Amino acid sequence: MEYRGRAFSTIFVMMIYVVMWSSGSLTFNYFHLITLIFFCLIGWWMGNQYDKVKFHSEKDQLTNLYNRRFVQIIAPKLLALALRKSKKLCISFVDVDNFKPINDNYGHEVGDKILHDIASVITKVTRENDIVARWGGDEILIISPLLTAKKPKDLNQRIQEKLTEVSQRNRINVSVSIGTAIFPDDGISFSELVKKADRNMYLYKAAKKEKHEDGSKFSRKFPNVAKY
């Protein structure tokens, strides 16, 4: 979403001056030119203040992602659009693995940086019209509207691959668990889709944990066998 308050307010002031000049209410001279510039600056400043208020009402300050309030406003509109165009919509629920131990062992400042880096990665690998929002804590929600396929192709894989760079850069193992839900296959309301995606995320996280524990048991039993 773009913030255009500065442009709109400045253009509005200029249009008023053009209308007044065209109607003969103003004569184009040096004084009126200075006045026009002055009021354009005032309009730009007012538009800038509006943009700041709008930004903080929609964005999460830590990650620069959209916030939960914005998602709850925009989601019903995106669902209605998908229904009208007979398209799919995908909700992806992202949860950071072992985020509490990261905060406990390295401090909240490092935890905040990890969360910011993860948000940056997800923003880069998603489509331009996808909505990426911080849902709460270490949870991130991705809304992918107007899909022809069932879900964004290889989104999970692209995120996990990019997180390898985050792990190397911070020297901390960083990974996420992702669950998805598809409109209208898994639900027709936003709350239904979020619950389904959340449930699928926890199933995926549990499966990863079980696989990891099996691998650890295997390594302890056969310490000389390398894992691939």
BAGU-825218 format. One record per residue (C-alpha): residue in three letters; x, y, z. Coordinates in steps of 0.02 Angstrom, whole numbers, plus 50000, padded with zeros to 5 digits. Example, Ala and Ser with C-alpha at 12.3 -4.5 7.8 and 13.67 -1.06 7.14 Angstrom:
# BAGU-825218
ALA506154977550390SER506844994750357
***
This chain:
# BAGU-825218
MET500005000050000GLU500675017149952TYR500535033150052ARG500115047749938GLY499465061050057ARG500895073050016ALA500585071749829PHE498705073349842SER498725088149960THR500025097549854ILE499085094249692PHE497455099649775VAL498205116549823MET498885118949647MET497205114549569ILE496325127649676TYR497565140749615VAL497355135249433VAL495455136449446MET495545153649527TRP496785159549395SER495725152549253SER494155160949319GLY495045177649329SER495025178549518LEU496925179249519THR498185187549408PHE499795178149381ASN501165188849460TYR502675187049572PHE501685188949735HIS500415175649687LEU501815163949633ILE502645165649804THR500955162849887LEU500665147249782ILE502355140149832PHE502005144050015PHE500315135350015CYS501035120549918LEU502315118450055ILE500935119150186GLY499945106250086TRP501475095050073TRP501775096250262MET499955092050302GLY499995077350181ASN501605071350262GLN500785071450434TYR499315061650365ASP500495048850287LYS501395046550454VAL499765043650548LYS499155031450416PHE500815022150416HIS500825019650605SER499005014250604GLU499375000450477LYS501174995050508ASP502114985750644GLN503564996550704LEU504804982350732THR504614972850569ASN503834986050454LEU502544972850407TYR500684976550411ASN499884974650582ARG498434963750639ARG497194978050634PHE497544981450450VAL497364963050404GLN495674961850490ILE495084976550387ILE495774971150217ALA495474952250228PRO493574952550202LYS493824963450047LEU495104951349975LEU493954936550008ALA492514945449922LEU493644949249773ALA494204931049761LEU492394925149766ARG491864937649633LYS493274932549516SER493144913849557LYS494954913349615LYS495854904849759LEU496584913949909CYS497934906650020ILE498244910450204SER499984905550263PHE500294905350450VAL502144907050493ASP502854903450665VAL504694905250712ASP505434889150780ASN506204889950955PHE505994908850967LYS505874909051157PRO507574900351179ILE508334913151060ASN507674927351170ASP508194918351330ASN509954913751272TYR510434928951167GLY509304942851233HIS507774951751165GLU508814963551059VAL509494948850959GLY507744941150956ASP507044957350883LYS508404957450750ILE508034939350702LEU506184943350687HIS506564958650580ASP507704948250467ILE506374934750448ALA505074947950403SER506264955150273VAL506544937950196ILE504684934250184THR504344951350106LYS505674948049972VAL505054930749921THR503194934549916ARG502264942549772GLU501994961249757ASN500124959849791ASP500314947949940ILE499914955050112VAL501254950850242ALA500814955350422ARG501444952550597TRP500004943250676GLY500714943450852GLY502354939750941ASP503374928750824GLU501894924450712ILE501774931150534LEU500274929850419ILE500374929750229ILE498824932550124SER499054927749941PRO497524933449842LEU496904929449667LEU497794912949643THR497444901249499ALA498354886649582LYS497984880049757LYS499404889049843PRO500904900049804LYS502154888849717ASP503634883649826LEU503344897949950ASN503844887150098GLN505434881350012ARG505934898949958ILE505734905450135GLN506724891150212GLU508144893150086LYS508304911850120LEU508284908850308THR509904899150287GLU510734915850250VAL509934923450406SER510614908950510GLN512374911150440ARG512344929950461ASN511764929250643ARG512654912850686ILE511014906250756ASN509954892150685VAL508414900950616SER506924891650542VAL505044893250534SER503534881850526ILE502184886150400GLY500394880350386THR499204885150245ALA497334886050215ILE496464889050049PHE494884898850013PRO493594892049980ASP494214874050001ASP494654875350186GLY493404888650237ILE492434903650178SER492734915650321PHE494374923750370SER494314916850548GLU494034899050482LEU495514900450366VAL496674907350501LYS496194893250621LYS496474880150486ALA498174887550437ASP498664888750621ARG498184870550649ASN499154864850496MET500664874850555TYR500674865650722LEU500494848850634TYR501994853250525LYS502994859150677ALA502594842950770ALA503124832450620LYS504784841850608LYS505084839550794GLU504724820850784LYS505884819050635HIS507264828650727GLU507074817850882ASP507144801850778GLY508724808250696SER509494812350866LYS509104794850932PHE509864787450775SER511444797850797ARG511644792750979LYS511414774450936PHE512564775150784PRO513754789750819ASN514924785750675VAL513554786750541ALA513464803750459LYS511754812050433TYR511294819650266
***
